[in-house]
Amino acid sequence: MAEEQIDRLQSFRAFIKEAEDGATIPPVGEDDLKSLHDACVEMTRRYCGKDGVLSIDLMARVCSRDANLPAVWLRHTQLRSLVRQGLLAEWQHGAALDEAVFRVAANITMQGVRFDPRIFVRELHQRATV
């Protein structure tokens, strides 16, 4: 494994550990979140609906060069959870999500490994009425 990959993995693990301990997760780029979502959708299509795991290296390829990969991953994990729960049906079109979903997911306050689904949906509704 290349030294860069090992460093990336160690950094990712350290970030996740801090998040599990309640650290604040910084905002991420909307485009990075959308790119990760698109890659996951493509993986699901390729592997007959299997919800595959993307490697850190693949995440690094689909996200911008300066993306905070673990923060993007944590926010995307929460976003996918909301989709699975049906909470984003109003903003979902097949596998595609409205841009407002990525905007909120990229910027909503996130303490630890989860954000509050009620606050997320409330912010989406507020953006739809603005």
N, C-alpha and C positions, 0 to 999 in steps of 0.2 A: 504494500500500500504506500503510495507516495506521501511524503512528509506533509504536503499541503492538505491531503485528505485526512490524515491523522489529526492535524491541528484543528481542522474544521469539525471533526467528530468530537474531539475533546471540548472545544468551545461550545458546541451544540449541547452536549451533555451537561456542562456546567451551567449554561443558561437555563435549561429545563429544571435542573435541581433548584436554582434560585427561584424560578417561577413556582415550583411545587411548595417552596417555603413562603410564598406570598408576595414575591417581588412584583413591582409594577412592570407591565409589558409595554414597551414603547410603541407608538404608532408606526405603521409600515406604509409603504407605497401601495396605493390602490392597484396599480398596474402589476405589481409583484403578486398581490393576492389573487388577482384575476388570472394571471399566467399560471399560478399554481393550481387554481381551480380548473382551468382548461386542460392542464396536463393530467390531472386526476380523472377528468371526464374522458379524455382520450384513452387513458389506461383502462378504464372501465369498459369502454367500447371494444378495445383490442382483446381484452380477456373475458369476453362474454358476461359482462355484468359483475365480474369480481371487483370488489373494492380494494384495489391493489395498494401497496405501499411504495412510495417514491423514495429513492435513495437521496441522501444529502447532495450527492454529486448532480443528480438530475435536477433537484431543486435549484442548485447553483446555476445550472445551465438555463433554466427557464426564467429565473428572476434576474433583476438588474445586478450589476457587479457589486454595488454597495449595499445590497439588501441584507437586512438582519434576518437570516434564514430561520432561526428558531422562533423568532417573533412572528414571522409570516406563517410558519407552520402551526404555531399555537392558535393564532387567530383563524386560520383556515380550518383547523380541527373543530373549533367552536362553530364556525359557519356551517360546516357539513353536518354537525349535530342538529342545528336549527332546521336545516333542510330535511333531514331524516324525520324530525318530529312534526313536519308539516307546517311549521310556524312561518315559513317564508313563501307559502303557496301563492300569495297575492303578488309577489315580485319574481316568481319563477315561471319560466317558459320552457318546458322540457328540462334539459340540463342547464340551460342558460339562466342567468340571474341578472336582474336590472342593475345598472351601474350604481344606483343608490345603495344597494346591498353591499357592494365592495367598498364604497365610500364610508359607510357606517362601520363595517367590520374592520377597516384599516385604522380607524381613528377613535373608536369607542374606548372609554376608560376600561382597562383590563388589569385587575389586581389578581395575581396568581394565574392559575391555568384556565380559568373560566371567566366569561362575562355574563351578566345578568340577561337572560333572554327577554324578559319583560321590558327592560330598558332599551334593548336592541330594537325590538318591534316598535316601541313607542317613538324612538328616534327615526325609524323608517317612515312611520306615519307622519311625523312632523315634517320631514323632508318632502314628502309627497304633497303636502298642503302649502308649502312655501313657494 
